[in-house]
Amino acid sequence: MKELIREEVRGMKRYVAGKPVSEVKRELGLTQVVKMASNENPWGASPRVKEAVVRTLSDISRYPDSGSFGLRAALMAKTGVPMEKIFAGCGSDSLIKVISATFLRPGEEILMGEHSFSRYEDNALLMGARVVKSPMPQGFLDLPDMLTRITDKTRIIYLCCPNNPTGSAFGKAQFEAFLLHVPERVVLVLDEAYREYVTREDYFEALDYLPDHPRLIVLRTFSKAYGMASLRVGYGFAQEELVEAFQKVMDPFLVNLFAQEAAVAALEDEDFLRHVQEENRKGKAYFYEELQALNLPYVPSEANFVLFDTGRDDLEVFQALLRKGYIVRPGSYLGLPGFLRVTISTMEDNRGFFEALRQVLEGAVSKNAQTLR
Ligand SMILES: Cc1ncc(COP(=O)(O)O)c(C=O)c1O
């Protein structure tokens, strides 16, 4: 049987998703479980999103609009980017696959950060491409280092900003300096899945760079700040010619009808988005306070999660937290042994989590795990 499977697929690793609440309740016999593992939105989605889903139920038997016209029009109204330059998919996950299939030939290379979103790598391997990684000192993408790793074979560079799983982001000056040196034959994907959470003042509007940088692709999603992870809708911006190519590669009905209607409704509710941003900002300040009090080093985050060094065996800490009803993401699953990545949640859950963490750390043996160089 094994010979039937393409070598590229055999070489891939399966994506390990955060454990679902129902599984942890069942396995550990717990009644109260809080998931802080997958950077989901603890404030749910806007009530308008829910109304849109209910309203759309009457059309359940219809295929969705394959061109996501209404959603792309709403995104055009919001951003000023013409519709022809906007594309949407079943989560930005699906768009990473579409981009990989559109550009990568066997033997070509993608370039990404050492601790960045794993789907760039998986999809490159699927296409028979090679993956080149740049070290990430203190959890930050090292843009000048990335430039030195561009070769004749480099086809796509992925900049994840804010970066998952470290939470770090670069500013406008760094981005502009990088853009200047990316050769014309290279596609630059800026994945901004967490952009709505950014608080650093020198952040930039990536869409402003589209006209002068025809190989720039910007990816965003409704899964995080808009709280629509289950509906699976991500979107992107690129030159018209590239969008036309993506449309050939995409499955025809990639964004379901509920997702399209809900995403339009989500864009209309700016108050909800502001509420999420404000609560996340408060939660982040609380995380920093607690981590400082516990003397645990962390990467300053521009996202809705914080990566920190437990100084212990992260899998042990993870298991002990699970038994207390808190699901987090162990660094060992992300190539960062010793670390935990924890989603910023409601204040009640944040407090509960730190109380559980204190108890766990008191009982855990300290261990010299990897440090971020
Ligand atoms: C950096 C990054 N990009 C893309 C995605 C995919 O998001 P979605 O497929 O839900 O839009 C995620 C999800 O965690 C992510 O962290």
The ligand as a Gaussian input file, in Angstrom:
#p B3LYP/6-31G(d) Opt

LIG

0 1
 C       -0.468000      32.430000      10.921000
 C       -1.682000      31.694000      10.529000
 N       -2.049000      31.696000       9.250000
 C       -3.151000      31.056000       8.841000
 C       -3.935000      30.371000       9.739000
 C       -5.132000      29.651000       9.209000
 O       -6.275000      30.263000       9.614000
 P       -7.680000      29.927000       8.956000
 O       -7.464000      28.770000       7.998000
 O       -8.558000      29.555000      10.084000
 O       -8.074000      31.163000       8.234000
 C       -3.612000      30.333000      11.081000
 C       -4.425000      29.579000      12.029000
 O       -4.110000      29.322000      13.127000
 C       -2.440000      31.010000      11.492000
 O       -2.055000      31.002000      12.761000

